[in-house]
């Protein structure tokens, strides 16, 4: 979940109003849960989220953890035990497996989720966005009309990245 959220948050700046942020995170939770079920369709034992509300709540928790771990103004930071405790009973009354929460915690502790400083399209692409873009071109759009633009698109984006770097 945290890697998908990283991709969303590095793609654009979240709005400043709490209600708008809530709608973005709620939509993320709904889409992520649906994709989570699809991904683990053949491995039902690996499905750790019971509903979209659990994905929504965990996504907000991940955002708060990111701030907790990387805000230089905070003196006391959460530890893994705190993060697991904060997420108790968010999964339709049950718990998300501690190994999942620990993995999320340790990764976020090492790698901050950075949002763009503005909504400008003139800013360079983040590594996450570039990786997603490349994967879409290589895998996702190979068999449709967008696949024809593959070489030109890649060259254009690489040129843009070099100019803004």
C-alpha positions as CSV (number, residue, x, y, z in Angstrom):
1,X,0.0,0.0,0.0
2,X,2.7,2.5,0.9
3,X,4.4,2.1,-2.5
4,X,1.1,2.8,-4.3
5,X,0.5,5.8,-2.0
6,X,4.1,7.0,-2.7
7,X,3.3,6.9,-6.4
8,X,0.2,9.0,-5.9
9,X,1.7,11.5,-3.5
10,X,4.8,12.0,-5.7
11,X,2.7,12.6,-8.8
12,X,0.9,15.7,-7.6
13,X,0.6,18.0,-4.7
14,X,-2.3,17.2,-2.4
15,X,-4.9,20.0,-2.0
16,X,-4.6,22.1,1.1
17,X,-8.2,21.7,2.3
18,X,-8.8,18.7,4.7
19,X,-12.0,17.7,3.0
20,X,-10.3,17.5,-0.4
21,X,-7.4,15.5,1.0
22,X,-9.9,13.1,2.6
23,X,-11.7,12.6,-0.7
24,X,-8.4,11.9,-2.5
25,X,-7.3,9.4,0.2
26,X,-10.7,7.8,0.2
27,X,-10.7,7.3,-3.5
28,X,-7.1,5.9,-3.2
29,X,-8.4,3.4,-0.6
30,X,-11.2,2.2,-2.8
31,X,-9.1,1.8,-5.9
32,X,-6.2,0.2,-3.9
33,X,-8.5,-2.3,-2.2
34,X,-10.0,-3.3,-5.5
35,X,-6.5,-3.8,-7.0
36,X,-5.4,-5.6,-3.9
37,X,-8.2,-8.2,-4.4
38,X,-7.4,-8.6,-8.1
39,X,-3.7,-9.0,-7.4
40,X,-4.1,-11.7,-4.8
41,X,-7.1,-13.5,-6.5
42,X,-5.0,-16.6,-7.0
43,X,-3.5,-16.4,-3.5
44,X,-6.4,-15.6,-1.2
45,X,-4.3,-16.3,1.9
46,X,-2.2,-13.2,1.1
47,X,-5.2,-10.8,1.1
48,X,-4.6,-8.8,4.3
49,X,-7.1,-6.0,3.8
50,X,-10.8,-6.8,4.5
51,X,-12.4,-3.7,2.9
52,X,-11.7,-0.3,1.3
53,X,-12.1,1.4,4.7
54,X,-9.1,-0.5,6.0
55,X,-7.1,0.7,3.0
56,X,-8.3,4.2,3.5
57,X,-7.4,4.2,7.2
58,X,-4.0,2.6,6.6
59,X,-3.3,5.2,3.9
60,X,-3.9,8.0,6.3
61,X,-1.8,6.3,8.9
62,X,1.0,6.0,6.4
63,X,0.8,9.7,5.6
64,X,1.0,10.5,9.3
65,X,3.9,8.1,9.8
66,X,5.7,9.8,6.9
67,X,5.4,13.2,8.7
68,X,6.3,11.7,12.0
69,X,9.5,10.1,10.7
70,X,10.7,13.0,8.5
71,X,9.5,16.3,10.1
72,X,12.7,17.8,11.6
73,X,10.6,19.7,14.2
74,X,9.5,16.6,16.0
75,X,11.6,15.5,18.9
76,X,9.9,12.2,19.8
77,X,9.3,9.8,16.9
78,X,7.1,6.7,16.6
79,X,8.7,3.3,16.8
80,X,7.4,0.1,15.1
81,X,5.4,-0.9,18.2
82,X,3.6,2.5,18.2
83,X,2.7,2.2,14.6
84,X,1.3,-1.3,15.0
85,X,-0.6,-0.1,18.1
86,X,-2.0,2.9,16.2
87,X,-3.4,0.6,13.6
88,X,-5.1,-1.8,15.9
89,X,-8.6,-3.0,14.8
90,X,-8.7,-0.9,11.6
91,X,-9.3,-3.9,9.4
92,X,-13.0,-4.5,9.9
93,X,-12.4,-4.9,13.6
94,X,-9.3,-7.1,13.1
95,X,-5.7,-6.2,12.8
96,X,-3.5,-5.9,9.8
97,X,-0.7,-8.4,10.0
98,X,2.2,-7.0,12.1
99,X,4.8,-8.1,9.4
100,X,3.0,-5.9,6.9
101,X,2.9,-2.9,9.2
102,X,6.6,-3.5,10.2
103,X,7.6,-3.6,6.5
104,X,5.7,-0.3,5.8
105,X,7.3,1.3,8.9
106,X,10.9,0.3,8.1
107,X,10.6,1.4,4.4
108,X,9.1,4.8,5.3
109,X,11.7,5.3,8.0
110,X,14.4,4.9,5.3
111,X,12.7,6.5,2.4
112,X,10.5,9.6,2.8
113,X,7.5,10.1,0.6
114,X,8.2,13.5,-1.0
115,X,5.4,15.5,-2.5
116,X,6.1,18.1,-5.2
117,X,6.6,21.6,-3.9
118,X,3.9,22.9,-6.3
119,X,1.5,21.6,-8.9
120,X,3.6,22.9,-11.8
121,X,3.9,20.6,-14.8
122,X,7.3,22.1,-15.4
123,X,8.9,20.3,-12.4
124,X,11.0,17.2,-13.1
125,X,9.4,13.8,-12.8
126,X,10.2,11.9,-9.6
127,X,12.0,8.6,-9.8
128,X,8.7,6.9,-8.9
129,X,6.7,8.6,-11.7
130,X,9.4,7.9,-14.3
131,X,9.4,4.2,-13.3
132,X,5.6,4.1,-13.6
133,X,5.7,5.9,-16.9
134,X,8.3,3.6,-18.3
135,X,6.4,0.5,-17.1
136,X,3.2,1.7,-18.7
137,X,4.9,2.2,-22.0
138,X,6.8,-1.1,-21.9
139,X,3.9,-3.3,-20.6
140,X,0.6,-1.5,-20.4
141,X,0.2,0.2,-23.7
142,X,2.1,-2.2,-26.0
143,X,-1.0,-3.4,-27.8
144,X,-3.0,-0.2,-28.3
145,X,-2.6,3.1,-30.2
146,X,-0.4,4.6,-27.5
147,X,2.2,2.0,-28.1
148,X,2.9,3.5,-31.5
149,X,4.2,6.6,-29.8
150,X,6.6,4.6,-27.6
151,X,9.9,5.7,-29.0
152,X,8.9,9.3,-29.5
153,X,7.4,9.5,-26.0
154,X,10.4,8.1,-24.3
155,X,12.8,10.4,-26.2
156,X,10.7,13.4,-25.4
157,X,10.5,12.6,-21.7
158,X,14.2,11.8,-21.4
159,X,15.0,15.1,-23.1
160,X,12.8,16.9,-20.7
161,X,14.4,15.2,-17.7
162,X,17.9,16.1,-18.9
163,X,16.9,19.7,-19.4
164,X,15.3,20.1,-15.9
165,X,18.0,18.1,-14.0
